[in-house]
Amino acid sequence: MAGVQPPPLRSLDDFLLSSARFAVPDVRDLDRWNNRMINNLLYYQSNYFLCALGFLLIVGYFQPLQLFVGAAAVTLLFLGFIWAAENQAPVRRFRRNHPLISVLAILLASYFCISVLGGVSVFLFGIAFPILMILLHASVRLRNLKNKLENKLESIGLKRTPMGLLLQGLGQEQEAGS
């Protein structure tokens, strides 16, 4: 965690409003779509974390115990997945070859854990919905020159950020900044 720098918060104009450009990704070119998502996740990570925190605070205000149980389940399953990927070669290969399926498996396992514990609605609105909105924005937001330059700095190791570490945990470090 040494040397991890939080990136700056991007302006609302750049993130969503007039200067933002959006387009549906080309689903036939999965590598390009994945590259766009990873680079947008890195560039807008402060905005994404702030949006997710806003959702968590709203849900936590109304259902604090269920939110805590849901967050604990997702965190434990995510950490367990990272541990397994670091210590088991087949899991590591699966994580690298199928990153989307890996994330969906973590979320699905979290959903089943939480459904047993009784916090399904909290999971859906407090955890899964913000993740869905973040991935949707990262998929459709076109990159600009500043975005590309920031991601190149990230990819050559001049900056280490929380999203960079998260993507590395999911096996996407080799594609960041491409």
N, C-alpha and C positions, 0 to 999 in steps of 0.2 A: 504494500500500500504506500510505501515511500515514493515520493515523486508524483503522486496522483494529483492532478490539477482539475478543479471543476471548470468547465468551459463557460464562456459568457452566455448570458441569456440573450437570445436573438430577439430582435424587435417583432412586435405583433404584425407590422407591415410585411416584414420578410417571412414570417412564419405562416400567416393566414390571409392577409389582406391584399392590397392592390399590387404590390411588387411580386407576390407569390404567383408562381405558374404551376398549374396542375395538368396532368394528362394521365390517361389510363395506361398502365404498363403493357408492353407487348408480352402476352403470356406464352408466345412461342419461343421467346428468347429468355429462358429462366436465369441464365447467368447474368444478363444485363439487369433484369428485374431485381435479382438478389443484390447485385452491386449497388443499384440505386437505393434499395432499402437500407443496406448497411451504412452507406455514406450519409444518408439522411439521418439515420439513428445516431451516428456520431456527431453530425453537425448540429442537430436540433436537440441534443440530449438534455440540456438544461430545461428547455421548454417542455419536453416530454415528461421529465421527472416532476416538474411543477404541475402539469396537468394531472398526472397520476396522483400526486399528493393531494390536489384539490378534490378529486373523486374520493380518495381514501378518507379525507377529513369529513366530507359530507356524509359518507356511509358510516364512518366511525362515530359521528355525532349521534346518529339514530340507532346504530347497532354495534356498540363498542366491543362487547364480548365476542360476538360472532366474527367481527372483523379481525380481532386478535387471533382467534382460532384459525380463521382462513389464512391470514398472513403467515402464521406459524407453520401451517401445513404446507403452503407453497414454498416457503423458505427451506424447510427441512427436506422436501422432495427435490428442490433445485440443488441444494448442497449435496444431497445423496447422489444425485445424477452426476454432478461434477466430480465427486470422489470416485464414483464407479468408472467414469470416463478416464480419469487419471491413472487408475490402478488396473483396469481391465481392457486389454487390447480390442476385443470385439466391440465393446461399448464405445471406445474411442473412435474406431472406424465408422460405426453407425452414426455417431454424433457428427463426424466430419462429412460423411456422405449424404446424410439426411437431416440437415439442421431444422427444417420446418417440422418434420415429424417428431424430432426430439423435443422441441418446444411444446408442440401439441400433446405429446405423451406426458410431459410434466404437468401441463394444465389439466389434462383428463384425469390423471392420477390424483391431482389436488382436488378436482371436482368430486371424485368418488370418496376420497377421505373426508371431505367436508360434508358431503351428503349424508354420510354415516353419522357425523357429528351434528347435523341439523342446520348448517349455515349456507345452504345452496344459494339463496337470493343474495346474501352478502358476497359470496364468491363471484356471482355473475356481475353484480353492479359495482363492487368495490375493487375487484382484481381483474377479471376477464374483460370487462367492457373497456377500461382504460388501455389495456394491452391491445385490444382489437382496434381502438381508435388510433393508437400510436402506430401500429403496423399499417393501418389503412393510409394514414397521412404519409408515412415514409414510403409507401408504395406509389402514391400518385403525385407527390411533390417533385417537380423537376429541379435539378441541381443548377446552381449558378456558379460563377467563377470563384466567388469567395468561399463557397461550400467546397469546391474542388481543392482549393489551396489549403484550407484548414485540414481536410482529410489527408492530403499528402504529408503535412507536418505530423499528423497522428500516425500515419503508416510507417514513417521512417524513424519513429520513436522519440521525436523531440517533445511530444506531449503525451502523457498518459492520463486518460480520463476514466471516470466510472463506467461509462457505456463501453469504452474500449475493453475494460476488464471483463464486463458482462459478456460481450461478444466473444472474447477470448475463451471464457468459460463454456460458451456454447459451441466452440470449435470454429469460429468464423474469423479468427485473427489473420489468416492467410489472405482473405479477400478484402479486408478493410483497406480503403484508400486506393483500390484499383481503378 
